[in-house]
Amino acid sequence: MKLVRHGAPGAERAGLIDSSGRLRDLGATVGDWSHSTLTPESLAKVTALDPVGLPILPQGTRLGAPVHRPGKIVGCALTYGKHAAEAGLDPPEEPMFMLTAASAINGPEDAVMMPRGGTQLDWEAELAVVFCRAGCNIPVASAMDYVAGFCVGNDVSERVFQLERGTQWTKGKSADTLKPLGPWLVTPDEVGDPNALAISLRVNGEIMQESNTSDMMYSIAELISIISNYVSWQPGDILMTGTPPGVGYGMKPPRYLKVGDIMEAQIEKLGSQRNVISEYAPRYPSLS
């Protein structure tokens, strides 16, 4: 299945893409895709539906990120050896990860804002994993049983915030709009081996990243298992599995995004997203 969230920002509803590529509403069955509905029971209920009976939505309907406000986003770093090399870093002995604010999540076609004071905004195409079960200390052999599905992610990063302001990588990852996800969440039965997917990213039509998830130093099951020894996974949580080589930071000289640039991230079987870089505009009013 391809699961989506559709509608205006802040008012999205659950939906799916049928076998003919049409967007259909699931609001009468599942209100939204979130920690409370991304469960094996809800997924089984939707699988049993006949999509023909679901309302068809107009072409051009906005899609939001396929998960509503997860409990946490766990981002992995340096999972591709060639990416570690371009950053001038040794691959870690076990997966390196950080937490990212859920408020950074953005839709697959929405604008990505330049953070206030940002000067080195960078792209990172990534395979994102979404969970449907709670678990900790998960064996590798059963790790995929916890997965609701996979989607395209772009771990957009402000490198000055990330690398020069107190070495807290979360600072460079968490500004509003920096985590576009989607267009849809694809269930494991349609994906097959998640470590065998072509992944790429273009900026203004120019290929910057072109790789395959088979180049990762860990399987997706290993990442899920190892990280579960430190934090528990919960339904709706998101794992960003790391980016392949080709980021702007690794170029000589480095190359960063500017207002008006267009990023297009794509992963085999999972679709593509398109995001324009926009000027900073605060989402929430200041009380000062």
C-alpha positions in Angstrom: 0.0 0.0 0.0 0.9 3.6 -0.5 -0.4 5.6 2.5 -0.6 9.4 2.4 -1.9 12.4 4.3 -3.7 15.0 2.3 -5.1 18.5 2.8 -4.1 21.9 3.9 -1.2 22.2 6.4 -2.5 21.4 9.9 -5.7 19.9 8.6 -4.5 16.7 6.8 -6.5 13.5 6.6 -5.4 9.9 6.0 -5.6 8.6 2.5 -4.0 6.1 0.1 -3.0 5.8 -3.5 -4.9 3.1 -5.3 -3.5 0.7 -8.0 -4.3 3.2 -10.7 -2.4 6.0 -9.0 -5.5 7.9 -7.8 -5.6 9.6 -4.5 -8.5 8.4 -2.2 -9.7 9.6 1.2 -9.5 7.3 4.2 -11.0 9.7 6.7 -14.1 7.5 7.4 -11.8 4.6 8.4 -8.7 6.3 9.8 -8.7 10.0 10.7 -5.0 10.5 10.3 -1.7 8.6 10.2 -0.1 9.1 13.6 1.3 7.2 16.6 -2.3 6.1 17.5 -3.2 4.7 14.1 0.1 3.5 12.6 -0.5 0.1 14.3 -0.7 -3.4 12.8 -4.4 -3.4 13.6 -5.2 -0.2 11.6 -2.9 -1.3 8.8 -4.6 -4.6 8.5 -8.0 -2.9 8.5 -7.0 -0.6 5.6 -5.5 -3.5 3.7 -8.8 -5.3 3.8 -10.7 -2.4 2.3 -11.8 -2.3 -1.3 -10.4 1.1 -2.5 -13.1 1.4 -5.1 -15.5 2.4 -2.4 -13.3 5.3 -1.1 -13.8 8.9 -2.3 -11.5 10.0 -5.1 -9.8 13.3 -4.4 -9.0 16.0 -7.1 -5.7 15.9 -9.0 -3.3 18.4 -7.5 -4.5 17.9 -3.9 -1.7 18.8 -1.5 0.1 15.9 0.2 1.6 16.4 3.7 4.3 14.4 5.3 2.9 10.8 5.6 3.2 10.8 9.4 1.6 13.3 11.8 4.0 14.6 14.5 5.9 11.5 15.6 7.2 11.1 19.1 10.8 11.3 17.8 12.9 11.4 14.7 16.2 9.5 15.1 18.8 10.5 12.5 21.8 8.3 11.6 25.1 9.7 10.5 28.0 8.3 8.5 26.2 5.1 7.6 27.6 5.2 4.0 31.4 4.8 4.1 31.9 7.1 1.1 30.0 9.9 2.8 32.2 9.6 5.8 35.2 9.8 3.5 34.0 13.0 1.8 33.4 14.6 5.3 37.0 13.6 6.3 35.7 11.4 9.1 36.4 7.8 10.1 33.3 5.5 9.9 32.1 4.9 13.5 32.4 1.5 15.1 28.7 1.4 15.5 25.9 3.6 14.1 26.1 7.2 15.2 22.7 8.8 15.8 21.0 12.0 17.0 17.5 13.2 17.8 15.8 15.7 15.6 12.8 17.9 16.5 9.5 16.6 15.1 8.5 20.2 14.4 11.0 20.2 11.5 8.8 17.8 9.4 7.6 19.2 6.1 5.5 18.1 3.1 7.1 16.5 0.0 6.2 19.6 -2.2 6.3 22.3 0.5 8.9 25.1 0.6 12.0 24.6 2.8 12.8 27.8 4.7 16.4 29.1 5.0 16.7 29.2 8.9 17.1 32.6 10.4 20.9 33.4 10.3 21.5 30.3 8.1 24.3 30.5 5.5 25.3 26.9 4.8 22.1 25.0 4.0 22.8 21.5 2.7 20.9 18.6 1.2 20.9 14.9 2.4 18.7 12.4 0.5 17.8 9.6 2.9 15.6 6.5 3.3 13.2 7.0 6.1 11.7 4.2 8.2 8.4 4.6 10.0 7.4 2.2 12.9 4.2 0.5 13.8 5.1 -1.3 17.0 6.8 -0.4 20.3 10.0 -2.3 21.2 13.4 -2.1 22.7 16.4 -4.5 22.6 15.1 -5.8 19.3 16.9 -8.8 17.7 18.0 -8.2 14.1 16.0 -11.2 13.0 12.7 -9.7 14.0 13.5 -6.0 13.4 11.5 -5.6 10.2 8.3 -6.8 12.1 8.3 -3.3 13.7 8.2 -1.4 10.4 5.0 0.2 9.1 6.7 1.4 5.9 9.4 3.4 4.1 9.4 6.9 2.5 11.7 9.4 0.9 13.4 11.8 3.3 15.7 14.8 2.9 17.7 15.5 6.1 18.3 19.1 5.2 21.0 20.5 7.4 22.4 23.9 8.3 26.1 23.2 8.6 27.2 26.2 10.7 24.5 25.4 13.3 25.5 21.7 13.1 29.3 21.9 13.2 30.4 25.2 14.6 27.9 26.0 17.4 28.7 23.7 20.3 29.0 20.4 18.3 25.3 19.7 18.9 24.2 18.2 15.5 20.6 18.5 16.5 20.9 22.3 16.1 21.6 22.0 12.4 18.8 19.5 11.8 15.8 20.8 13.6 14.7 24.2 12.2 11.2 24.4 10.9 10.6 22.8 7.5 14.0 21.1 7.3 12.6 17.5 7.1 10.5 17.0 4.0 9.0 13.5 4.0 7.0 11.6 1.4 5.2 11.7 -1.0 3.8 8.5 0.6 4.6 5.8 3.0 5.1 2.5 1.2 4.4 -0.7 3.1 7.2 -3.3 3.3 5.4 -5.8 1.0 5.7 -3.4 -1.9 9.4 -2.5 -1.2 11.1 -5.8 -0.7 14.7 -5.4 0.4 15.2 -1.8 1.7 18.9 -2.2 1.3 18.6 -2.5 -2.5 17.1 0.8 -3.6 18.5 3.4 -5.9 18.6 6.8 -4.2 19.4 10.2 -5.8 19.1 14.0 -5.3 19.2 16.8 -7.8 19.6 20.5 -7.2 18.2 22.7 -10.0 18.2 19.6 -12.2 21.9 18.7 -11.6 22.6 15.3 -10.0 24.3 15.8 -6.7 23.8 12.4 -5.1 23.4 9.1 -6.9 23.9 5.8 -5.0 22.1 2.7 -3.7 21.1 1.8 -0.1 23.1 -1.4 -0.7 26.2 0.8 -0.1 25.2 1.3 3.6 27.6 -0.2 6.1 24.6 -1.6 8.0 21.3 -3.3 7.0 18.1 -1.5 7.9 17.4 -4.3 10.3 20.8 -3.8 12.0 20.2 -0.1 12.5 16.7 -0.7 14.0 18.2 -3.3 16.3 21.3 -1.5 17.5 19.5 1.8 18.1 16.7 0.0 20.1 19.4 -0.9 22.7 19.5 2.8 23.6 16.0 4.2 22.9 12.7 2.3 22.5 10.9 2.5 19.2 7.2 3.6 19.3 4.5 3.6 16.6 4.9 6.6 14.4 8.6 7.1 15.2 10.9 7.9 12.2 14.4 6.6 11.6 16.4 8.6 9.1 19.0 6.1 7.9 21.8 8.4 6.7 22.8 9.9 3.4 25.1 8.8 0.6 28.0 10.9 -0.7 27.5 14.0 -2.7 26.4 16.6 -0.1 27.4 20.2 -0.6 29.6 20.1 2.5 31.9 17.5 0.9 32.5 19.4 -2.3 35.7 21.4 -3.0 34.9 24.2 -2.5 31.7 23.5 -0.5 28.5 24.3 -2.2 25.3 25.3 -0.4 21.7 26.0 -1.2 20.4 29.5 -2.0 16.9 30.9 -1.9 15.1 29.8 -5.1 17.1 26.5 -5.5 15.0 23.4 -6.1 15.8 20.1 -4.4 14.4 16.8 -5.9 15.1 13.7 -3.8 14.1 10.3 -5.2 14.2 6.7 -4.0 13.3 3.6 -6.1 9.8 2.3 -5.4 9.1 5.2 -3.0 8.6 8.1 -5.3 10.1 11.6 -5.4 9.7 15.0 -3.7 10.4 18.5 -4.8 11.1 21.4 -2.5 12.0 25.0 -3.2 14.3 26.9 -0.8 12.5 30.0 0.5 13.3 33.0 2.7 12.9 32.6 6.4 9.5 33.4 7.8 8.6 32.5 11.4 5.8 30.0 11.6 4.8 31.1 15.1 4.3 34.7 16.5 6.8 36.0 19.1 5.5 37.2 22.5 8.5 39.5 22.9 
